[in-house]
Amino acid sequence: MEGIWAQVDLRHQYDEEAKGKKSPFWIDSVKPIQVATFDLGEYCQCRAQFSTDEWIDLLIRSVGMEPSHFDRRLKLIFLARLIPLCEHNFNLVELGPRGTGKSYAYQELSPYTILLTGPTTVANLFYQHGHGQDGVGRYLGRHRL
C-alpha cells in the first residue's frame, strides 16, 4: 500500500544452496504504525466516546507528557503551542524567561521559525521606516511559520 509506515522485524538467513536465487532477508512480522487510509466518519464516531477532558489527556499523552501532572490550563497551553505545526497561516509568539526551551523547541521542529532575541519593536516586526526595510513580517507571506 502507498504511504504506510510500519515496524518490521527482519531476519537474515543465508542459504548456501540458493546462491543468488533467493534473498537472504526474511520478514518475520509487520506492525503498521500509520494507516494508509483515513475514515473521518469512523474517527468522529470514536472521538464521540471520549469526554473533552479525556480527549485532552489523550492528546497530551500522545506528545509524551503525563497529563495527571498538569492542571487543565497548562494542558491547554501545551496544546496551543502545537497549533502552528498543523495549521497554515497561524503565527505564535512565545515569550518567557531565558533557558526554558522556547527557541530550541521551535528551531528543532520547523525550519521556518524566526527567532528574535532581546527586546523588539513593532518596526522590527513589520516595517522599519528609518531603514526603508520590511521587518520579519516579510517572511510571513512566503513561509509557513
C-alpha positions in Angstrom: 0.0 0.0 0.0 1.2 3.5 -0.7 2.4 5.8 2.1 2.2 3.3 5.0 4.7 3.2 7.8 5.4 0.0 9.7 7.7 -1.6 12.3 9.3 -4.6 10.5 11.2 -7.4 12.1 13.8 -8.6 9.6 15.8 -11.8 9.8 19.0 -12.6 7.8 19.2 -16.3 6.9 21.7 -17.1 4.2 21.0 -20.3 2.2 24.2 -21.6 0.7 22.3 -23.8 -1.8 20.2 -20.9 -3.2 23.1 -18.6 -4.1 21.7 -15.6 -5.9 18.3 -17.2 -6.4 16.7 -16.1 -3.1 17.1 -13.1 -0.9 18.8 -13.9 2.4 16.4 -11.4 4.1 13.1 -12.6 5.6 10.3 -10.5 7.1 9.2 -12.1 10.4 6.5 -9.6 11.4 4.9 -6.3 10.2 3.2 -3.9 12.6 1.6 -0.9 10.8 2.1 2.3 12.8 0.4 4.7 10.3 -2.8 3.8 8.5 -2.8 4.3 4.7 -6.4 5.4 4.6 -8.4 7.6 6.9 -12.2 7.2 7.6 -13.4 10.5 9.0 -16.8 9.1 9.9 -15.2 6.3 12.0 -12.8 8.8 13.6 -15.7 11.1 14.6 -17.7 8.2 16.0 -14.7 7.0 18.1 -13.9 10.6 19.2 -17.5 11.0 20.5 -16.8 8.2 23.0 -14.4 10.5 24.8 -15.2 13.4 27.1 -13.4 16.6 26.4 -11.1 16.1 29.3 -10.3 12.6 28.3 -9.6 13.7 24.8 -7.2 16.5 26.0 -5.5 13.9 28.2 -5.1 11.6 25.2 -3.5 14.4 23.1 -1.1 15.4 25.9 -0.1 11.8 26.4 0.5 11.4 22.7 3.2 14.0 22.7 5.0 12.3 25.6 3.7 14.0 28.7 1.8 12.6 31.6 -1.5 14.6 31.9 -2.0 13.8 35.6 0.9 16.1 36.4 -0.8 19.2 34.9 -3.9 21.2 35.5 -6.4 21.9 32.7 -5.0 25.4 31.9 -1.4 24.1 31.5 -2.6 21.2 29.3 -4.4 23.7 27.0 -1.3 25.9 26.9 0.8 22.9 25.8 -1.8 22.1 23.1 -1.9 25.8 21.9 1.9 25.6 21.3 1.3 22.8 18.8 -1.2 24.8 16.6 1.5 26.4 14.3 2.7 22.9 13.5 -0.6 21.7 12.0 -2.4 24.9 10.9 -1.3 27.1 7.9 -1.0 30.8 8.5 -1.1 30.6 12.3 1.6 32.6 14.0 2.6 32.3 17.6 4.8 34.5 19.7 6.5 32.7 22.6 7.5 35.0 25.5 9.2 33.8 28.6 12.4 33.8 30.7 15.7 32.5 29.3 16.6 28.8 29.4 13.0 27.5 29.2 13.4 25.8 25.8 11.4 28.2 23.6 13.9 28.7 20.8 15.2 25.1 21.0 11.8 23.6 20.6 10.7 25.6 17.6 14.0 25.5 15.8 14.1 21.7 16.1 10.5 21.3 14.9 10.3 23.8 12.0 12.8 25.3 9.5 10.5 28.3 9.1 10.9 29.6 12.7 12.0 33.1 13.1 14.0 33.8 16.3 14.2 37.3 17.7 16.3 37.7 20.8 16.3 40.6 23.1 13.8 43.4 23.1 12.0 44.0 19.8 9.8 46.8 18.4 6.8 47.0 16.1 9.3 48.3 13.4 11.4 45.1 13.7 8.3 43.0 13.2 6.6 44.9 10.4 8.4 47.8 8.7 11.5 49.9 9.6 10.8 53.4 8.3 14.3 54.6 9.1 15.9 52.0 7.0 13.1 51.5 4.5 13.1 47.8 5.0 10.5 45.3 5.8 10.6 43.7 9.2 10.4 40.0 9.9 6.7 40.1 8.7 8.1 39.9 5.1 8.6 36.2 5.8 5.0 35.6 6.7 3.7 35.7 3.1 6.3 33.2 1.8 6.7 30.7 4.6 4.6 28.7 6.9 5.7 29.6 10.4 
